[in-house]
Amino acid sequence: MALSPERIDSIATLAGRLFAGGGKLDAVVRGVREANPDLKTVTGAMAAVMAEDPFREEAGFDLHLVDGNNHCWLITNKPELATGVVIAQRDEDE
């Protein structure tokens, strides 16, 4: 399954709205997962632990795309391979 630019925008908008409403990372991940049940992977992390550059930088968080087409999932910058996302929350100092 590929993630279209519109779908990525929708995921980023929802995550941003949930963070802006005071949501913690686990609640934001849960909200995105519930709104996108067809995605294989929706998970959260702190941005400081992510070794790869984000696909998108948003206010307060980074969005990484996940390729889960094989046994192990990988971070990808190719929406056509994406089957999920990692929402990586940044510290306020970043």
C-alpha positions in Angstrom: 0.0 0.0 0.0 1.4 3.4 -0.9 0.7 6.5 1.1 -0.5 9.3 -1.1 0.5 12.9 -0.3 -3.1 13.6 0.8 -3.0 10.7 3.2 0.3 11.8 4.7 -1.2 15.3 5.0 -4.2 13.9 6.8 -2.1 11.9 9.2 0.2 14.8 10.0 -2.8 17.2 10.5 -4.5 14.7 12.9 -1.3 14.2 14.9 -0.7 17.9 15.0 -4.3 18.6 16.2 -4.0 15.9 18.9 -0.7 17.3 20.2 -2.0 20.9 20.1 -5.0 19.7 22.2 -2.6 18.6 24.9 -2.4 14.9 23.9 0.6 12.9 25.0 2.5 10.8 22.5 0.7 7.5 23.4 -2.7 9.2 22.9 -1.7 10.8 19.6 -0.5 7.4 18.3 -3.7 5.8 19.5 -5.8 8.5 17.7 -3.8 8.1 14.4 -4.1 4.3 14.6 -7.8 4.4 15.2 -8.3 6.8 12.3 -6.1 4.6 10.0 -6.8 1.0 10.9 -5.5 -0.2 7.5 -1.9 0.9 8.3 0.4 -2.0 9.3 2.5 0.1 11.7 1.6 3.2 13.7 3.9 3.8 16.6 5.6 6.6 18.5 9.1 7.5 19.7 11.0 10.4 21.0 12.8 12.2 18.1 16.1 12.0 19.9 16.2 8.2 19.4 15.5 8.2 15.7 18.6 7.7 13.6 17.0 8.5 10.3 16.0 11.9 8.9 12.2 12.4 9.1 10.1 12.4 6.0 8.4 15.5 7.3 9.0 17.9 10.2 5.9 19.3 11.9 5.4 21.6 14.8 6.6 19.5 17.8 7.0 16.2 16.0 8.6 14.4 13.1 6.8 12.0 10.8 8.7 9.0 9.5 7.3 6.6 7.0 7.6 2.8 7.6 8.1 0.1 4.9 6.6 -3.0 6.4 6.4 -5.1 3.3 9.1 -7.5 4.4 9.8 -9.5 7.6 11.3 -6.5 9.4 10.0 -2.9 8.9 12.3 -0.1 7.8 12.1 3.6 7.8 11.7 4.9 4.2 11.5 8.2 2.4 9.4 6.6 -0.4 5.7 7.0 0.1 5.1 4.4 -2.5 6.6 1.8 -0.2 5.0 3.1 3.0 2.7 0.8 5.0 2.8 2.9 8.3 4.3 5.8 10.2 6.3 6.6 13.2 5.4 9.8 15.0 8.5 11.1 16.7 7.8 13.7 19.3 10.5 16.4 19.7 11.5 18.0 23.0 10.3 21.6 23.3 14.0 22.7 23.2 14.4 21.2 19.6 
